[in-house]
C-alpha cells in the first residue's frame, strides 16, 4: 500500500433519507469529531452536508485539521462516482447534483463519493458480519431498502452506479404506489416509514417510528401482523437473489436491523418456506449497525478503491 493510501485522518459522511451522519476519525478508528443532522429535501441536502463538514473541521485539533487530506461520502440512489455526481434519489428528491467536486473546492482536499449502501455493505463484508465469507448479500433496511452483493470473493457492481435496489422489486401487485412510480415494491411494505404507516392505519395510534412497532411486538397483535407482513415482503423480494447467486450469508444492516433476531430469524424462516432449489443462507445482523456507512466511507477514503 502506498503512502498516499495510508492517509490519516479522514472525513467520512453517510447521507441517508432521514439523517446525514459524519465523523473525522483516524486509522485506528478513534473518532475525534462526529455529528448528525436531518436530511433536507432536494439540493438543500448538499448545503446541509457542506455545513456539517464545516462544523466538524472546526471541532478537531489543528494537528488533525492539517493532516486531513481526503474525505469520502456515501450517497443514496443512483450515483456516478467517476463524475462525482448524485444522479437520482427518490427519497431525497435530487437529480444530477454535483457533489464531490463542490465539496472538494470548499474543504481543500479530495472528496470521493460512492453509493451509500455499497460502502456499508463493503464494510460489513470485509470487516463485519460477512467477514471471511466469499458469497454475501448485505441488505440495508431503513428509510429505503437496498443492498450490496459479493460473489466469489468479489464485490458485484451494478450499472449506472446502482447497488442492489432490492427495495424496488414489486412483490404486491395490488399494493401501494412506490416513490419510484411502480406498484407494491418491497419498500412499500418493509421500509421503516411503511411499517410505521401500516401500524398507524391498523390502530389509529400515533407512533414515533418503526422501532416503536418492534418494541410493541410481545403484547400487540397489530404490531405482529405489520412486522410479519414486512418480513414476508422482504423474503419475497430477496428470493430471486437467493436463487440467482446462492449467497452463503445474508447480513441485515441499517436502522431497522437493530430489531435483531425478530428480523433475522423471521427472514430465515420465510426463506426456508419459499426456497425450493437454492440452499437457504444464514441470516445475521450486521456488526456495525447504522455506522456501517461511516465505517465504509472512512476505509474508502484511505484506500481509494473498493477491494
N, C-alpha and C positions, 0 to 999 in steps of 0.2 A: 504494500500500500504506500503511495507517495505521500510526501509531507502535506501536499495540498488536500489530501483526503483525510487528514487527521486533525483538521481544523477544530479548535476548541476555544471558546464555547460556540453555541449556535442558537438561533431563534427558531422555534417551531410553532406553527399555528395550525389549528384544526377548525375549519369553518363548517358548521352544521346548519340545518334548517331552523334550529331553535336558538343555539348559542354559538359564539366564537370563543374558543379557548386558545391561550397562547402561553408559552413559557420560554425562558432562557436557561439552558442547562449546560453542564459540561459533560465530557465523555464518560465520566463515572456515574452519570445520572443524577448528580446533585443539581437541584433546581434553585437558582438564585432569585428569580422573579417569575410570578405566574399570575394570571388573571383571566376572568371570564366575563363576557358581556353578551347581551341579547343580540340576535342577528336581525338587522333591519331588512326590509324587502328591497329588491332591485339593486341598483348601483350604489345606494346608500350603504349597502353591506361593505363595499370597498372602503368607504370613508371610515366605517367602524373598525375595519381591520387595520387601516393606517393609524388611527388614533390609539388603538390597543398596542400596536408595536411601539409607537412613540412613547407611550406610558411605561412600558417595560424597560425601554432603553434608558429612561431617566431613573429607574429604580435599582439598577445594577451598579457595581463599583466601577470606578474609572478604569481599573485594570481589565475588568471583564469587557467593558464597552470598547476599549482599544483593541482587545483580542478577538472581537466578534467580526467574523469575515464572511459569514454565509447564513442564509435562512432557507426554510422550506415550508410550504403551505399546502395543506390538503384541502381541496375544493370539492363540493358536491356536483352531481350531474355529469354532463359531458365536458371533458377537459382536454385541451390541446396543449400538452406540456411543452412541445417543441416551440410553439409560438407564444407560450406563456399567456394562454387565452382561456377564460372561462366561457365555454361555448354556449351552454344552456343548463339551467337548473329550474325545474318546475317549482320546487319548494321555496327557493329564494326569489325567483322571478327575474333573473337576469339572462341576457343573451349577448354573446360576443363582447365580453368585458376584458380589456387588457389588465392583467393583474401583476405578474412578476416584474415586468419592466417598470411599471409605475412605482411600485414599492422599492425596487432597486434604486431608482433615481432619488427617492425620498430618503432612504436609510443609508445609502452609500456602500452597500455590499450586495453581491448576487443573491437573488431570491428565486429558488426553484419552486415550481408548482407541480402538483400531481393530483390524481383523483384521491379524495379523502379515504375511500374505502379500500383502494389499492394499498395505501400506506398503512392503514390499520390492519388489513389482512396480512400484509407482508410482515409487519411486526409480530403478529400472533403466530404466523407460520415459522418465522426464523428464530424468534426469541421467546415466544409464549406457549400457549396451549397446543399448538401444532408442531412444536419443535421436534425434529428427528423423524418426521413422517413425510414421505415424498408426495402423497396424494391427499390434499387437504382442501376442503371447502369452508371458507370463512364467511359467515353471514352476519351483517351488521343490522341490528334491529333498533330503530329509533323513530325519528320523525318520518323517515323513509326506510326502505329495505333494499339493500344491495349487498354485494359481496366480492370477494377475491377468490381465485382458484389457483392452486398449484397442482400440476400433474407431472409425474415422472421427475420430481425434483426441480421443476422449472415453473416460474410464475407465468400464467397464461394471461395474455393481454388481448382485450377486445379491440375492435376497430374504432376509429374516431375518438380515441382516448377513453372509451367507456370501460368500466369494470362490469361485473355481473349485475345487470339490472333485474334481479330476481323479483323485486317488488312490483314490476310492471308485467309480470306474466299473468294473463287472465285466468282466473280459477272459478269465478262465479258469474256465469253468463247472464244471470238475471239480477246482478248486484248493482252497486253504486257506480256512478261515473268517477273515474280517477282523475287526478290533476293532469295526467298525461293525455287525457281525452278518451281513453278506452273505458270499457265497462268491466267491473268486477276484478280488477287487478288485486294481487296479493296485498298490496299496501292499503286497499280499501277495507280490509278486514283485520290485518295483523300488525299494522303500524301502531305506534303509540297514540297518535290522535284518533285513529279509527277505533281502537279499543276503548278509549275514553268516551267517544261519541256513542258507541254501541251501548255502553253501560248507562249513560245518561238517558238514552232513548228507552231502555228497558225499565228503568226505575224512576225516572224523573228527578233523580238526585244530582246535585251539583258536586263534582269532584275536581281535584286539582290536576290529575293526570292519570296515565295508565298505571303507574306504580301503585296508586291507591286501589285499583281493581285487584291487583295481585295480593295486596295486603288483606283485602276483604275475603279472599278465597275460602279460608277454612269454614266460615259460617254463613256464606252468602251464595245461594243457588244462582242468582243472576250473574254474579261475578264468575262463577264456574262455567256457566253457559257461554259467556262472552269470551273467556280465555280458551275454552275448548274449541270454539269456532275459529279463533285466531290461529291456534296451533294446527287445526285441520287445514286451514287455507295455506299456511306456510308449508306444511307437508305436501300438499297438492302441487304447490309451485316448485318445490325442490325435487320432487320425484323424478322429473325428466333429467335433471342434472345428475342425480344419483345413478340413473340407468346409463347416461351418456359417458360418464368418466369414472364411475365406481370409486369415489373417494374413500379412503380408509377412515377419515375422521371429519366430522363437521364441528366447527368451532363457532359458538354463538357469541357475538360481541355487541357493542353498542349499549345504550342506556337500559333497554329492556332486559338485557342478559343478566342484569342484577337479580332477576327473579330466580335464577339458579335452577335447581332440579325440576321445578314446576315446568319450565320450558324445555330443558334438555331431555328429561325423561319422557315428557309428554310428546315431544317431537320424535324421539326414538320409537316410542310405542306406535305412533301413527305410521311411521315409515315401515315398521315391521308388518303392519296390517296391509299396506299398499304394495310393497315391493314383491315382485314375483320372479324376477330374473337376477337382478343385481344384488350383491350382498349388502346388508344394512350396515352403514358405517357407525362407528362410535359417535356419540353426540356429547360434547363437553362445553363448559362455559369458558370464555376467554380469560386469559391470565391478567390482562391489563384493563379490562372494563372500558369505561368511557375514555380512558387515557391512551388507548391503543393508537389513535390517530396521531397524537403528540409524540409518542414513542417512535412511530414510523417516520414522522416528519423530521425529527431530530437525527435519526440514523441516516435518512436520505440526505440531509444537509451535509453530513460528514462524508458519506461515501460517494455522493453524486450519482450513484447508479442503484438500481434495484436488482440485487443478485442473491 
